[in-house]
């Protein structure tokens, strides 16, 4: 399928609540969604996220074989801080001993 048929956008999961709610993106990320504002419809890729699956998904859309869901409203796009291109800061975990109230040395 030709990439000229599609335009692409990217957003961080959790940053566009109205968009995620409208498109029923409740299953996790990454996600691929095709939206047609002209047809007031959308479809979500419900399969593995790999090159072959995405290619088949886009081909099925461009050939009209992919069913769509009515778009119940045009979601609002929130203004967010641009991604800095870096990974997030890992959460520092508490030691298990502190959480459980025991110490491995007590068992020796």
Secondary structure by P-SEA (a helix, b strand, c coil): cccccbbbbbbcccccaaaaaaacccccccbbbbbbccccccccccccccaaaaaaaaaaaaaccbbbbbcccbbbbbbccccccccccccccccccccccccccccc
